[in-house]
């Protein structure tokens, strides 16, 4: 760990990854005290009456690496941002090299994404207040500068308000002559044009549109800028006191009074976090090649060796399996459209499923209705308080459920079936996720759900409560099965990138409804029954039946025609169809792919034929005379590995 001095008050310590010299995490420490969170523990005001503030430098002038405070991590270290597994750099904007100022942020500020600015009509971007320090010296990463505010420009980035404070180091040789925006035009006449030009065009090389600006592209006065600073400081107080929460902000701190912030921890606890990160680097550098399998080891620490790896006697190859959050993070680094919010949403669903699993185990004699009520409450509680949803619909309650009024509305619409199956047998929960169509910043409405095709889903999954607890989901990049590790209490990846065979050995259908099914289905089933290589598997739980088909291949059929023999479109058919497509399979209603349908009502039900592609094609041949060619949907990604 390298020590880098900022000033007499704070120091920055660099944690280096010996395997990757570019992987540097900058943590902050207060000499004589210990670790701190720079966003929350460094005070905003140095001298409020004189207008002197602390600024955290993230990116030095003339450099290109996109460094930023990782606010979602404990203690908010400065790290280089990544996308698609690659480190991000800002392009040079001719005739400039990299960032044209020392760029950073004000501590103890937050642009509230739930608040609309009255003069611009735009919501905050959910980040600390950005600062462009225009002094003549080049700063260092993590340096804490004392600056005075000169003005502010109002940039609108993707419809969100992204304020840029213009400030100068109070120790700079020009500081005495620069006090307000008018002085900028007099002393630095090209600065305004250069700043607007840079912010307007720097994303164009990445294929993005120009940024827009409020206030006729003019830098606003110092007094107006200080109003923005104070407004964002008040928003930060709501965040750090727990009155509001945001998934991208970890408010852990070591200096704020516990009576003020419930997120305070001791310096010793903070030190443990840092040491844990250091240990993870060392473990990655020096992995243990052999270990003995002992009884109290967790699935998160041990696994079977790959099929083509030779095991040594009394030894086992080990690797650390991934939890939901870590696995999704890896997915996001590999693919450009991954969403951190989706990863958080999957984690919230996992928490609810663990609670339900424990309740099922502890109360084997409880009635199914009471178990469904409990499952409904657990899933709803996780979603409503997550800050990720704008609309929640339960097929059990058959109603839209209210959100937590103290938390800003998110951007996802979630439909879920809390529990299906029978007590004493397998049980399961199902969910589906859409991205909202309505305007952000408020609760969603029925337009976010009705008349939307199955292709509009961005995630789906289920949890099976049986002899083992299995959580399966997709966020658009393949289907992945997680098992509940009873030692660690975490869902850990068991089968990533599940692929349904082109034709499978299983078939699953309620035999009592075959005679009443649509023409052609009975002939198809009769042909399957004659095939000695096919095996009948059926339980009174759609989740258990689908899980077998997903894992081994074959076809699951709910042919109808009665409603109880059909699949609820929003709560069952659409999410299962999304998973099947992501795993290389198909889902049809017999005459049309499920994903092409849209719900005309919340309780719409459809026949469902789902599983291996050739099996579903064969059903369509019997019903329709030929298999249906599925449409290619722009942005619909199917990722699986064989």
N, C-alpha and C positions, 0 to 999 in steps of 0.2 A: 504494500500500500504506500503510495507516494503522498507526501504532504505538500500542499500548495497554499501559500499565505495570501489572504485577501486584504485584510487590514488588521488593526489591533483587536477587532471584535470577533471575526469569524475566519475559519480556515476551511479549505476544500480538500478532501482526501479522495485520491483517485484509486479505485479498485480496478486492477488490470486483469484481464483474462490471458494467461500465458499462451493459450492455444490460439488466440485471436487478438493481436495487438491493437486492432481498431475497436475492440469491444471494451470501452472504458465507461465506468459508472462513477460519477462525481457525487460524493456524499458530503454533507455539511456538518461542521463541528464548531462548538463555541469553546475556546480554550478555557480550561479550568472548570468546565461544566460537563460537556459531553455532546453526544449526537443531537442534532435538531432537524426539524422539518423546515426547510427554507421558506416554503409557502405560508406556513402558519406561525412559526416561531420567530422569524425576523420581523420586527415591527415595520409597519408601512411608513410612519412618520418619524423623522429624526427631529424636526422642529416644525410643528404644524403651523405656528403663527408666521414663520418666515417662509413657509412653503418648501421645506427641504425634506425629501423623501428617500428611502432606500430603494435601490434598483438591483435586481439580480441579473447579471449578464449571462446569457445563454450562448450567444453567438458573437464572437469578436468581428470587428469590421474587416472587410475584404476576404472573408472566408466563406466557403460554400456548404460545409457540413450542416445539416439541419438538426441541431441539438436543441433539446427542450427538457424542461422539468417533467418527469414522468409522474404526474400527479396521482395516477391510480395506484402507484406503488407506495408501500410504507416508506415514510421519510423523504419521498419525492426527489430521488437522485436525478441529476442531469445525464441524459443518455442520448445517443444518436437515434433519431426516428428511423423506422424501417417500413418497407412496403414490399410485398411479394418476396420476402426473405432477403431483400437487398437494402443496404443503408441508403438513406435519402440525402441528396445534395440539391441545392438550389442552382438553377442554371444561371449563367452570366447573362445579364440584361445589358446589351450594348448601349453605351460604351463602358459599363461598370463591371467590376470584378466582385462576385459574391454579394454579400450584404453591404450596403453602403453606409451603415451606421453600426455602432455597437448595439446589438439587439437583445432584448430580454423582457422582463416583466416586473411588475410591482408585487411584492408579497402582500398577503392579507387583502387581496382583491379577487373578485369573481364576477364575470359577466353572466348574470342569471338567465338561463335559457327559457325560463318560464315568464319572464317579464318583457313586455313590449315597450320599446322606447317611444315616447309619445310624439317626438318630432320626426322620427324616421319610420315608425311602424314596423320595425324589425326586432326580433328576439335576440337576446345575448347568445354568444357562441359557447358558453359553458367553460371558458378558460380564464386564467388570470389576465389582468389588463396588460397589453403589450406596450413596450416602451422602445423608442428609437432615440438613443443617446448620440448627439451630433458633435460631441467634443472632438478635439484634434488628436487625442491619444488612442491607441489601439488597446482595448481591454483584454483580459484573460477570461477563459471559461470559468464560471462560478464566482467571478469577482463581484463584490458588493460595492456599488458606487452610491455616493450621496449626490443626488441630482435635484435641480429645480425645474419645475414644469414650465414650458413655454407656450404650448398649444396642443391641439388635438385634431386629428383628421378622422372622419367617420367613414370607414370602409365597410362595404356590405359584401360579404363573402358567402356565396351560395344562399342568399336570402337571409343570412344571419348578420347581426351587428358585430363588427370586429374593430373596436376602437384602437387607434394607434396614437399613443401619447408621444409628443416631441419634447425632449428634455435635454439638459446639458449638465455635465459633471461640475459641481460647484468649485472644484479645484482647477478647472480648465482655464487657460489664459483668456478665453473669450467670455467666460461666465459673467464677469462684471458688466459687460456691455450688452448682454442678451437677457432680457427680462420678460418679454412678451412677444406675440406673433409679429407685431410690426417691426421689431428689431431684427427678426429673421430676414425680412425683405431688404432691410438696410445693410446688414452686415454679411448675409449669405444669400444674395439675390437669386441664385440658381437652385437653392435647396428645395423650395416648394415644388418646382417643376420636376426635379430629379426624383423626389420622394413619391409623388403621384404617378410618374411614369413607371417607376420600379414596381410599385404595388399593383398597378393596373396590368402589367404585362408579364410578371415573373412566372406565372403558371401556364402561359401559352405554350411553351415548349413541351409541356406534359400533355398537351391536347385539351386543355381546359379553356373555358371562356375568360374574357377579361373581367376583372373585378369592377364593381361599381362603387360610387361614392355619394354620400349625402352632402348637403350644404354647398352645392354648385362647385365641388372640388376645391374648396378653400379650407385652409387650416383655421380652426376656430381659436378664440382667444384663450389666454392663460386662465382667466376666471371661469370660463366655460369648462375648460379641461379639468380644473379642480373640482367642479361640480360632478363631473363624470367619475373622477377618482373617488370622491366621497360616496357616491351612489354605489359604486362597485365594492367599496369597503363595507358598506352596510349589508350588501348581499353576501359578502364573505362571512360576516358575523352570523347570519342566519344559517349558513352552511356549517360552520365550525361548532356552533352550539347545538346542532342536530335538529333545528327547526325544519330544515329541508335537507334532502340527500341527493347525491348525484353519483351515478355509477363510475364516472371517470375521476372521482376525487376520493382519495384516502386521507381522512382528516387527522390521522395519528400525529400527535405532537408531544413535546417534552417540557414545554415551559408555560403554557397557558394554565390558568387556575382550573382545577377540576370542577369547581363550582360554575365555571363559565363554559368549559368545553368538556363533554363526556368522553372525548377521544384522547384525553391525556394518558400517557404512559410514562413509566420511569425511564431514566437514562440507562439503567441496567437492562430493561426489556428492549430498548432500542439497540443496545450493544449486541444483544443476542440475535436480533434480526440481521445486523451487519455480519456477524460471525457466521450465521447460517448461510448467507449469500457467499461469503468467502469459502466456506466448506463445500458448497455446491460446485464452485469453480475447481477446487482441488480434487473433488471426486470425479469431475468430468476429465480432469487432466490425468489422474491416476486411477482408472477404474479397476475394481477388483475382478479378476478373471475367474476365480473359483470361490465357492462358498459351500458350506454344508447346509442342507435343508433341515432347519430345526422347526419345532412345532409352533412356536409363537411368531414365526416370520409372517409378514403380510404379503398379499398378492401384489401390493405396490412395490415390493422389493424382490420377488422371485417369480420365475416363469419357467416353462418348459423350453428346452433348447429348440431352435429351428430344426426342421426336418433334416436338413442337409449338414448340420453341425455335429461333429463327433464328440460325444460326451466321454469324459474321463471317469474312471471308476471312483466312486465316493465323492464325486464333484458334480456341480451343475453350473451351466452358463447362466449368468444373471444379467438382467437389465432392468432398469427402473421403468415400470409401467406408468402410463400417463393418466392423470385425473381428467375430468371433463374440461376444466379451465385450461390446463396445460396443453391438452390435445387440441382444443379449439384455437389456442394461440398459435400452435404450429401450423394449423390449417390456414390461418389468416396470413401467415408469413409466406405461404406457398402460392396463394391465390389472391389476386388484386381486389376481389370484391368481398372478401371476408369482413365480417362486422364484429367488432368487440362487443357490441350490445347483444348480439345474438349469442355469443359465448356466455355472457352474463345471464341471459335468459335461460339457457340450457342449465346453467348451474342452479338457478332458482327452482327450476322444475325438478332437478335432482334432489334438492333439499326437501321439497314436498313429497317426493316419492319415497324417500327414506323414512319420513314420518309415517306415511301410510303403511309401508312395509312392516314397521315396528308394531303398529296398531293391529294389523292383520294377524301377526304372529301372537300377540299378547291376548287377543280376544277371539278365539276360534269359534265360539258359540254365539257371537253377536249376529243379529239379523242383517241381511244384505242391505236393506234400506238404511239402517243406521250406519252401516259401514260406508255406504255411498254418501251419506250426509257428511260424515267425517272427512272422507276423501275430497269432497267438493269444497269444504271449508279450508282444508290445508292447501290445496292448489290455488284457490282464490286468494288466500292470505299471502302466499308467496308472490303472486303476480301483482296484486293491488298495491303492495308496498314497495315494489321493485323500482318504480320510476321509469320502467321500460315500456309500459303498455298505455295505449290510448283507449282501448276497448277490450272487454273481456266477456265472453259468452260461454255459459255452461249448458251443456245439453241436458244435464240433470235438473237444474233450476229452470231451464227453458226461458232464460231471461238474460239481459245484459246486466252485469254486476258493476256496482259503483267502485270508483277508484279512491285512493287515499287523497283527500282534499289538500293535505299539507305537503304533497309531493308533486312536482311538475309532471304533467302527462308526457308519456314517451311516444314512440312512433309505431309500436307494434300492436296488431290485433291478434288476440289469442282465443281460439275455440278449443274447448276440451271436454272430453267425456271422463268424468272423475273415476268411475269404477264400473266394470262390467264382468260378467261371469257368475259363478255360483259359490256360496260359502261351502268350504270343505273341498273345493276344487281350485282350479286356477282362476286368478283375478287379473284384471289389467286396467291401465289408464291410457288414454290416447289424447294427443294434442296436435294442433295445427297453428301455424303462425303466418300472418300476412303483414305486409308493410302498408301503412295507412295511405288512403287516397285523399282524405280531408286535410285541411290546413293544420300545420303543426302548432303546438303550444296549448292545445285544448283537448278535451275528451273527444273521441271519435263518434261517428254515427253509423246508421245502418248502411250507408253507401260504402263504408270501409269493408263490408262483408258480403252483402247481397249483390247478386249479378256480377260476381267476380269468378273467373274460371279457376279450376284447380291449378293451372299453370302459374297463377299469381302467388301461390304459396312461396315463402322464403325458408321455411323450416317445418319439420314435422317429426313426430316420434311417439313412442309408447313405452310403458313400463309393465313388465310381466312379473306378477307376484306368484311364484310357484315354489318348487323345491329349491330354486335359487332366485335371486332378484336380478332382473335383467333390464337395463335401460338402453333402448335403441333409438337413435335419432339421426337426422341429416340436416345440415345447414346449407345444403346446396352443393356439397363437394363429396359425394359418396355417402354410404350408410355405414354407421359404426355402432358396434354392440359393446356396452359396458356392463361389467358385473359388479355387484356390491361386495366389496371386500369387508368381511365381518371383523377383521382385526383393526384395520385403519379407519373403518367407517366411511370410506370414500368409494364412489363409483370409479373403477379403473378400466381402461380399455382392454377388452378381451379379444375382439375380432374387428379390426379396422377394415374398411373398404370391402364390405360384404358384397358378394356377387351371386345372384340367382342363376343357376344353370339354365341353359336354353330349354331343356326339358328335364323335369324332375320325377322322382319316384312316388311322391305323395299326392293324394287328393283328399279334400276335406269338404264335406257337404252334409247337411241334415237330410238323411235319407227319407224322412217322412214327408218332405215337400217336393220330392222329385217328380211325382206324378202330376203335380199342379203347376210345374214350371213352364216357361215359354217353350214353344215347339223347338226341337233340336237339342235341348239340354239333356232330355232323358236318353236320347240316342248317344250323345257324347259320353254320358256316364256309363251307359251299358257297354260301350266299347272299352272304356277304361277298366271296368270290372272283369272283362275277359283277359286283360293283360296281366299275366302272372308277375311281371316285374313292378307293378304298381301296388301301393299299399294305402289302405284307408286309415286316416287319422282324423278323429273329430272329437272336440270337447265343446261344452256349452259356454265357450268363451272365445270371442272373435280374436282377441289379442293372442291367446295361446295358439289358435289355429294358424293365424298369419305368421307368427314367429317360426313355426315349424316349416312353413313354405319358404319363408325368407332364408332360413338357415340351410335347408336341404333341397329345395326346389319342388315344383309341382304346381297345383292349382287349388285355390280356395274359392268356393262358390256359395253365394247367397242369391239364389235365383228368384225368390219371391214365390207367388205374387203378393202375399199378404205383407202388411207393413212390418210385422215382427220377424219376417224372413228376408227383409231387405236391410240395406246398410244406410244409416243416416249419412247424408252426403257430407255435411260440414264436420261432423264428429267422428266419422269412421272411414267412409269411402275416399274422400279427398286426401286426408293425411296418409292412408295406406297406399294410395295410388302414387303419391309423391315419393314415398319410400321405395316402392317397387321400381319406379322409373329410375331413381338414383342408383339402384342396385342392378340395373340392366334388365329388369322384368317389365311386365305390362299390367294394366288394369283396364277393364272394359265393362260396359253395361250390357254387352252382347251385340250392340249395334253401333257403339260409339265409344271412344276412349273416355274414361272417367275424367281425366284432367281437362278435357275440352268443355265439360259441363259447367254451368254456374247455377247457384242456388236462387230459386225464385222465392223461397221461404226458408225460415230458420229450421223447419222440421222436415224439409224435403228428404225423401228416401229413394234409393235407387237399387236395382240389382247390382251385384258385384261379382266379377270373375277376375281373379288377380293371381299373379304368380309368374311362372316361367313363360317366356315369350311364345314358344311353340305351342304350349298348352292353351294359352289364351287365344292364339290365332286359330286353333282347332275349334274352340267353342264358337268363334265368330263364323267359321265356315259352316258349322251346323245350323246356326241361327240365321245368318245373313246370306250365306252362300259363298262368302269370301272374307278373308281377314281385312280389317280396316287399316288403312295406311295412316299412321299418326302424323300430325302436323309438326313441323319444325318451328319451335317458338324462339324468337329472338331473346337471348339472355337466359334461356333455360339450359342449365348446365347439367350434364350427367357425367359423374366421375366414379369409376370403380376400378379395382385391380383384380386380375385373375391370378 
